[in-house]
Amino acid sequence: MGFDMNYEIALAEPADAQGIASMSERLIEYGLPLSWDVPRVVRHMRRRDSIVIKAVGRDSGRDADALLGFAIMNFQQDAAHLSLLAVEPDCRRRKIGRGLLAWLEETAVTAGTFFISLEVRTRNTAAQHFYRTLGYDEMDRVVGYYSGIEDAVLFARDLRVYTTENFD
Ligand SMILES: CC(C)(COP(=O)(O)OP(=O)(O)OC[C@H]1O[C@@H](n2cnc3c(N)ncnc32)[C@H](O)[C@@H]1OP(=O)(O)O)[C@@H](O)C(=O)NCCC(=O)NCCS
């Protein structure tokens, strides 16, 4: 759908934290108490078990390094948790979300972590469609997960299903 956008994925830096926190507030946490403020985003950039990445690129009216999207993933003992992922509304359906997720999945597999989980707001059917399209299965529903205001749909993907299928 539409044209693909020229963008690059890179590790986010503390100077990006304000833009990332603002995107999270506008695009993910709207209507909820803000939990991803600037200090928390910076903490995740510095934590050894987390990674914060950004998609940057030139779009009409934007600078070359404009923040188009971002994602935050936390690596746990045997699994990784996708905490946040968002793309600016006017840059959607240009494969940026898919690119950010693929980058994180590749990193997880390289680290020997094959199981990825995430939560989506129940009313966010667009994101649910996005994750289903990209191989994630709906595992559960968590009542009141978002500050008691909204339920969550829990999605997960076992990357081994895809990485071993040619070796039967
Ligand atoms: C979910 C989100 C990250 C997708 O980003 P994106 O860059 O538009 O996604 P892509 O262009 O890579 O889409 C990949 C595929 O997912 C599916 N998809 C994406 N958005 C969709 C939508 N609104 N409705 C239905 N399917 C959708 C499509 O199959 C799409 O492929 P296609 O465009 O070739 O049909 C973006 O909509 C977003 O930022 N939403 C707000 C924040 C959010 O909900 N984050 C997730 C929870 S943390």
The ligand as an SDF file (V2000), in Angstrom:
LIG
                    3D

 48 50  0  0  0  0  0  0  0  0999 V2000
    1.1730   -0.4100   14.5990 C   0  0  0  0  0  0  0  0  0  0  0  0
    2.1560    0.5120   13.8390 C   0  0  0  0  0  0  0  0  0  0  0  0
    3.4710    0.5560   14.6020 C   0  0  0  0  0  0  0  0  0  0  0  0
    2.3880   -0.0450   12.4300 C   0  0  0  0  0  0  0  0  0  0  0  0
    3.3990    0.7370   11.7980 O   0  0  0  0  0  0  0  0  0  0  0  0
    3.4860    0.8670   10.1870 P   0  0  0  0  0  0  0  0  0  0  0  0
    4.7960    1.4670    9.8680 O   0  0  0  0  0  0  0  0  0  0  0  0
    2.2770    1.5380    9.6640 O   0  0  0  0  0  0  0  0  0  0  0  0
    3.4480   -0.6790    9.7600 O   0  0  0  0  0  0  0  0  0  0  0  0
    3.9060   -1.3210    8.3460 P   0  0  0  0  0  0  0  0  0  0  0  0
    3.7690   -0.3200    7.2440 O   0  0  0  0  0  0  0  0  0  0  0  0
    5.2420   -1.9340    8.5380 O   0  0  0  0  0  0  0  0  0  0  0  0
    2.7810   -2.4420    8.1760 O   0  0  0  0  0  0  0  0  0  0  0  0
    3.0770   -3.8210    8.0340 C   0  0  0  0  0  0  0  0  0  0  0  0
    1.7800   -4.5690    7.8180 C   0  0  0  0  0  0  0  0  0  0  0  0
    0.9960   -4.5540    9.0350 O   0  0  0  0  0  0  0  0  0  0  0  0
   -0.4120   -4.4690    8.6910 C   0  0  0  0  0  0  0  0  0  0  0  0
   -0.9470   -3.1890    9.1730 N   0  0  0  0  0  0  0  0  0  0  0  0
   -0.2570   -2.1000    9.5760 C   0  0  0  0  0  0  0  0  0  0  0  0
   -1.1020   -1.1240    9.9670 N   0  0  0  0  0  0  0  0  0  0  0  0
   -2.3540   -1.6000    9.7780 C   0  0  0  0  0  0  0  0  0  0  0  0
   -3.6570   -1.0620    9.9750 C   0  0  0  0  0  0  0  0  0  0  0  0
   -3.8470    0.2060   10.4340 N   0  0  0  0  0  0  0  0  0  0  0  0
   -4.7150   -1.8230    9.6750 N   0  0  0  0  0  0  0  0  0  0  0  0
   -4.5580   -3.0770    9.1970 C   0  0  0  0  0  0  0  0  0  0  0  0
   -3.3400   -3.6590    8.9770 N   0  0  0  0  0  0  0  0  0  0  0  0
   -2.2660   -2.9270    9.2780 C   0  0  0  0  0  0  0  0  0  0  0  0
   -0.4770   -4.5170    7.1660 C   0  0  0  0  0  0  0  0  0  0  0  0
   -0.5800   -5.8780    6.7870 O   0  0  0  0  0  0  0  0  0  0  0  0
    0.8690   -3.9460    6.7630 C   0  0  0  0  0  0  0  0  0  0  0  0
    1.2850   -4.3260    5.4770 O   0  0  0  0  0  0  0  0  0  0  0  0
    0.7010   -3.5190    4.1770 P   0  0  0  0  0  0  0  0  0  0  0  0
    0.8160   -2.0630    4.4630 O   0  0  0  0  0  0  0  0  0  0  0  0
    1.6310   -3.9840    3.0710 O   0  0  0  0  0  0  0  0  0  0  0  0
   -0.7120   -3.9780    4.0160 O   0  0  0  0  0  0  0  0  0  0  0  0
    1.5570    1.9490   13.6980 C   0  0  0  0  0  0  0  0  0  0  0  0
    0.2340    1.8490   13.2190 O   0  0  0  0  0  0  0  0  0  0  0  0
    1.5340    2.7540   14.9790 C   0  0  0  0  0  0  0  0  0  0  0  0
    2.5210    3.4260   15.3050 O   0  0  0  0  0  0  0  0  0  0  0  0
    0.4090    2.7260   15.7270 N   0  0  0  0  0  0  0  0  0  0  0  0
    0.2950    3.5150   16.9590 C   0  0  0  0  0  0  0  0  0  0  0  0
    1.1830    2.9720   18.0510 C   0  0  0  0  0  0  0  0  0  0  0  0
    0.8570    1.5330   18.3590 C   0  0  0  0  0  0  0  0  0  0  0  0
   -0.2870    1.1100   18.3150 O   0  0  0  0  0  0  0  0  0  0  0  0
    1.9050    0.7450   18.6820 N   0  0  0  0  0  0  0  0  0  0  0  0
    1.7520   -0.6760   18.9750 C   0  0  0  0  0  0  0  0  0  0  0  0
    1.4840   -0.9420   20.4070 C   0  0  0  0  0  0  0  0  0  0  0  0
    2.8860   -0.4690   21.4290 S   0  0  0  0  0  0  0  0  0  0  0  0
  1  2  1  0
  2  3  1  0
  2  4  1  0
  2 36  1  0
  4  5  1  0
  5  6  1  0
  6  7  2  0
  6  8  1  0
  6  9  1  0
  9 10  1  0
 10 11  2  0
 10 12  1  0
 10 13  1  0
 13 14  1  0
 14 15  1  0
 15 16  1  0
 15 30  1  0
 16 17  1  0
 17 18  1  0
 17 28  1  0
 18 19  1  0
 18 27  1  0
 19 20  2  0
 20 21  1  0
 21 22  1  0
 21 27  2  0
 22 23  1  0
 22 24  2  0
 24 25  1  0
 25 26  2  0
 26 27  1  0
 28 29  1  0
 28 30  1  0
 30 31  1  0
 31 32  1  0
 32 33  2  0
 32 34  1  0
 32 35  1  0
 36 37  1  0
 36 38  1  0
 38 39  2  0
 38 40  1  0
 40 41  1  0
 41 42  1  0
 42 43  1  0
 43 44  2  0
 43 45  1  0
 45 46  1  0
 46 47  1  0
 47 48  1  0
M  END
$$$$
